[in-house]
Amino acid sequence: MITYKYGKGKKGSASIMSGVMFQENCVINYYECDTTGHLSAPMLLNILLNVSGSQCTELGVGEDFTHQLGVAWVVIQYEIHFDRIPQVNEEITIQTTPLSYNKYFSYRNFEGFDLAGNRLFTVASSFVLMDLHARKMVPIKEEIVAPFGILKENKMVRMTKPEKLTELVTEKKFQVRYLDIDANQHVNNSKYLDWALDVLDFDFLNSHDMIYCNVKYDKEVEYGQIVESKVSSVVNEEGTIKTIHQIKNGEHTACELTIEWKQK
């Protein structure tokens, strides 16, 4: 179970405040996998958004509805715990449950299971509504969230923040391409994870499994801009490896990530 921290230190859990649960089965395609035949983390983010989008559409508050209001949902953070990474051609079930919302933020959980019912991963996430014209966060409209059956909370949920990069080990520059941009007219959230992983060594990625990923988005990145992906690493006491990432767009931090790995 994923536990969130509320303002002033009060704790709540996903089982206390939950709305309408939705689930969808999917088969892991080869183009969604890495060289080892396992689902890549960036592709998992795309699948999660597809599942939550399916629920929104089923409830009548999908992308067409929100765009008519001039707004769109934007992810600002994911926190992922992996029990096992799905493999190519494996059929899995993804469940998603909207939890609560306040003036500006909405919270949603995801869980993945294999066909035997074994849990594969859990994901905590937070979203905001963005005005598509002003490119600014706006208060959540009640007519958008009402079908989810979730409660409005006055207190802000505080998810665990990624660690700050304090020591640079490796960095690499990327130019934002046309196909990095999604329908919200900014870089798709999965691309930041692409950039973060691409500075790591090929052999390291082939020999390690991701067991935890915390990614927080801070600033939009747009077409043609140059970003710098930076990383440092540390070995934890239990033998796992932690990589700390920062995606910079000029002087601005666009995204921060903390990832933990174990030897395959």
C-alpha positions as CSV (number, residue, x, y, z in Angstrom):
1,M,0.0,0.0,0.0
2,I,1.2,3.5,-0.8
3,T,1.1,6.0,2.0
4,Y,0.9,9.8,1.4
5,K,1.9,12.5,3.8
6,Y,-0.5,15.4,4.3
7,G,0.2,18.9,5.5
8,K,1.1,19.3,9.1
9,G,2.4,15.7,9.2
10,K,-1.0,13.9,9.1
11,K,-0.8,10.6,7.3
12,G,-3.4,9.0,5.1
13,S,-3.5,6.0,2.8
14,A,-4.9,5.0,-0.5
15,S,-7.5,2.7,1.2
16,I,-9.1,5.6,3.1
17,M,-9.8,8.0,0.3
18,S,-10.5,6.3,-3.0
19,G,-12.9,6.7,-5.8
20,V,-14.0,4.5,-8.7
21,M,-11.4,1.8,-9.5
22,F,-10.8,1.0,-13.1
23,Q,-8.8,-1.8,-14.6
24,E,-7.5,-2.8,-18.1
25,N,-5.6,-5.7,-19.4
26,C,-2.7,-5.2,-21.9
27,V,0.0,-7.3,-23.6
28,I,3.5,-6.1,-23.4
29,N,4.7,-5.5,-27.0
30,Y,8.3,-5.9,-28.1
31,Y,8.6,-2.2,-29.0
32,E,7.8,-1.4,-25.4
33,C,10.7,-3.4,-24.1
34,D,14.5,-2.8,-23.7
35,T,17.3,-5.0,-25.0
36,T,16.7,-7.6,-22.3
37,G,13.0,-8.1,-23.3
38,H,11.6,-6.3,-20.2
39,L,9.1,-3.4,-20.2
40,S,11.0,-0.1,-20.2
41,A,10.2,2.4,-17.5
42,P,9.4,5.2,-20.1
43,M,6.9,2.9,-21.8
44,L,5.3,2.0,-18.5
45,L,4.6,5.7,-18.0
46,N,2.9,5.8,-21.4
47,I,0.8,2.7,-20.6
48,L,-0.3,4.2,-17.2
49,L,-1.5,7.4,-18.9
50,N,-3.4,5.3,-21.5
51,V,-5.2,3.4,-18.7
52,S,-6.1,6.5,-16.7
53,G,-7.2,8.1,-20.0
54,S,-9.4,5.2,-20.7
55,Q,-11.1,5.6,-17.4
56,C,-11.6,9.3,-18.0
57,T,-13.2,8.6,-21.4
58,E,-15.5,5.9,-20.0
59,L,-16.7,8.3,-17.4
60,G,-17.4,11.0,-20.0
61,V,-14.5,13.4,-18.9
62,G,-11.9,12.3,-21.4
63,E,-9.5,14.5,-23.5
64,D,-12.3,15.8,-25.8
65,F,-14.2,17.0,-22.7
66,T,-11.3,18.7,-21.0
67,H,-10.1,20.3,-24.2
68,Q,-13.5,21.9,-24.7
69,L,-12.9,23.5,-21.4
70,G,-9.5,24.7,-22.5
71,V,-7.6,22.5,-20.0
72,A,-5.6,19.3,-19.9
73,W,-4.3,17.0,-17.1
74,V,-0.6,17.1,-16.7
75,V,1.5,14.7,-14.5
76,I,3.8,16.4,-12.0
77,Q,5.1,13.3,-10.2
78,Y,5.4,9.6,-10.2
79,E,6.7,7.3,-7.5
80,I,7.1,3.7,-8.7
81,H,8.0,0.6,-6.8
82,F,8.7,-2.6,-8.8
83,D,8.2,-6.1,-7.5
84,R,8.9,-7.6,-10.9
85,I,9.3,-5.9,-14.3
86,P,6.9,-7.4,-16.9
87,Q,8.4,-9.2,-20.0
88,V,7.7,-9.1,-23.7
89,N,4.4,-10.8,-24.7
90,E,3.3,-11.0,-21.1
91,E,-0.3,-10.1,-20.4
92,I,-0.8,-8.0,-17.3
93,T,-3.7,-6.2,-15.5
94,I,-3.4,-2.6,-14.5
95,Q,-5.7,-1.1,-11.9
96,T,-6.0,2.6,-11.3
97,T,-7.8,4.4,-8.5
98,P,-8.3,8.1,-8.2
99,L,-7.8,9.1,-4.5
100,S,-8.6,12.7,-3.7
101,Y,-8.0,16.2,-4.9
102,N,-7.6,19.7,-3.5
103,K,-7.7,23.1,-5.2
104,Y,-4.8,22.5,-7.6
105,F,-3.7,18.8,-7.2
106,S,-5.3,15.4,-7.9
107,Y,-3.9,12.1,-6.8
108,R,-4.1,8.7,-8.4
109,N,-2.7,5.2,-7.7
110,F,-1.8,2.5,-10.1
111,E,-1.1,-1.2,-9.5
112,G,0.1,-3.9,-12.0
113,F,-0.5,-7.6,-11.7
114,D,0.4,-10.7,-13.7
115,L,-2.4,-13.2,-14.6
116,A,-1.7,-15.2,-11.5
117,G,-2.5,-12.2,-9.4
118,N,1.1,-11.4,-8.3
119,R,1.8,-7.8,-7.9
120,L,4.3,-6.3,-10.4
121,F,4.4,-2.7,-9.4
122,T,2.7,0.1,-7.5
123,V,2.7,3.7,-8.6
124,A,1.7,6.9,-6.8
125,S,1.0,9.9,-9.0
126,S,-0.1,13.5,-8.8
127,F,-1.7,15.6,-11.6
128,V,-2.6,19.2,-12.1
129,L,-4.9,20.9,-14.7
130,M,-3.1,23.1,-17.1
131,D,-4.7,26.0,-19.1
132,L,-3.8,25.1,-22.7
133,H,-3.6,28.7,-23.8
134,A,-2.0,30.4,-20.8
135,R,0.2,27.4,-20.1
136,K,-0.4,27.8,-16.4
137,M,-1.8,25.6,-13.6
138,V,-5.5,26.4,-12.9
139,P,-7.9,25.3,-10.1
140,I,-9.4,21.9,-10.6
141,K,-12.9,22.1,-12.0
142,E,-15.5,20.1,-10.1
143,E,-17.3,18.9,-13.2
144,I,-14.1,17.1,-14.3
145,V,-13.5,15.1,-11.1
146,A,-17.1,14.5,-10.0
147,P,-17.5,11.2,-11.9
148,F,-14.5,9.7,-10.1
149,G,-16.3,9.8,-6.7
150,I,-13.4,11.3,-4.9
151,L,-13.4,13.8,-2.0
152,K,-12.0,17.3,-2.0
153,E,-9.4,17.8,0.7
154,N,-8.2,21.1,2.0
155,K,-4.7,19.8,2.8
156,M,-2.0,19.3,0.3
157,V,-0.6,15.8,-0.1
158,R,3.2,15.7,0.1
159,M,4.8,13.0,-1.9
160,T,8.4,12.0,-1.3
161,K,10.7,14.3,-3.3
162,P,13.5,13.0,-5.5
163,E,17.0,13.6,-4.0
164,K,18.9,16.7,-5.2
165,L,21.9,16.2,-7.4
166,T,25.0,17.4,-5.5
167,E,27.8,15.7,-7.3
168,L,28.0,15.4,-11.1
169,V,29.4,12.2,-12.6
170,T,28.1,12.2,-16.1
171,E,26.2,14.6,-18.3
172,K,24.8,14.5,-21.9
173,K,23.0,17.1,-24.0
174,F,19.8,16.4,-26.1
175,Q,17.8,18.6,-28.5
176,V,14.1,18.3,-28.3
177,R,12.7,16.7,-31.4
178,Y,9.3,17.0,-33.1
179,L,8.2,13.5,-31.9
180,D,9.2,14.3,-28.3
181,I,6.2,16.7,-28.2
182,D,2.8,15.4,-27.3
183,A,-0.8,16.7,-27.8
184,N,-0.4,19.1,-24.9
185,Q,2.3,20.9,-26.9
186,H,5.2,20.1,-24.6
187,V,7.7,17.3,-24.1
188,N,5.9,14.0,-23.2
189,N,6.6,12.9,-19.6
190,S,8.2,9.6,-20.7
191,K,10.9,11.5,-22.6
192,Y,12.5,12.8,-19.4
193,L,13.0,9.3,-18.3
194,D,14.5,8.5,-21.7
195,W,17.0,11.3,-21.2
196,A,17.8,10.2,-17.6
197,L,18.5,6.6,-18.6
198,D,20.5,7.5,-21.7
199,V,23.4,8.9,-19.6
200,L,23.9,5.6,-17.9
201,D,26.3,2.9,-19.2
202,F,24.9,0.4,-21.7
203,D,26.3,-2.6,-19.7
204,F,25.0,-1.2,-16.5
205,L,21.4,-1.0,-17.9
206,N,21.7,-4.5,-19.3
207,S,22.8,-5.9,-16.0
208,H,20.6,-4.1,-13.5
209,D,16.8,-4.0,-12.9
210,M,15.0,-0.8,-11.7
211,I,13.4,-1.4,-8.4
212,Y,12.3,2.2,-7.6
213,C,11.8,5.4,-9.5
214,N,10.8,8.8,-8.3
215,V,10.3,11.4,-11.0
216,K,9.1,15.0,-10.5
217,Y,8.5,17.4,-13.3
218,D,9.1,21.1,-12.6
219,K,9.2,23.1,-15.9
220,E,7.9,22.5,-19.3
221,V,10.4,21.9,-22.1
222,E,9.4,22.8,-25.7
223,Y,10.4,21.9,-29.2
224,G,13.9,22.8,-30.3
225,Q,15.3,23.5,-26.9
226,I,18.5,21.9,-25.6
227,V,18.4,20.0,-22.3
228,E,21.3,18.6,-20.2
229,S,20.8,15.2,-18.5
230,K,23.1,14.9,-15.5
231,V,23.6,12.0,-13.1
232,S,25.5,10.9,-10.0
233,S,25.4,7.5,-8.3
234,V,26.0,5.9,-4.9
235,V,26.0,2.3,-3.6
236,N,23.5,1.7,-0.8
237,E,24.4,-0.3,2.3
238,E,22.2,-3.3,1.1
239,G,24.2,-3.4,-2.2
240,T,21.6,-1.7,-4.4
241,I,22.7,1.3,-6.5
242,K,21.0,4.7,-6.4
243,T,21.3,7.1,-9.3
244,I,20.3,10.7,-8.8
245,H,19.3,12.6,-12.0
246,Q,18.7,16.2,-13.0
247,I,17.3,17.4,-16.4
248,K,18.3,21.1,-17.0
249,N,16.8,23.4,-19.6
250,G,19.2,26.4,-19.5
251,E,19.2,27.8,-16.0
252,H,16.0,26.0,-15.1
253,T,15.6,22.5,-13.6
254,A,13.0,20.8,-15.8
255,C,12.9,17.4,-14.0
256,E,14.5,15.6,-11.1
257,L,14.7,11.8,-10.6
258,T,15.9,9.3,-8.0
259,I,16.2,5.7,-9.3
260,E,17.3,2.6,-7.4
261,W,18.7,-0.6,-9.1
262,K,19.6,-4.2,-8.2
263,Q,21.8,-6.6,-10.0
264,K,19.9,-9.0,-12.3
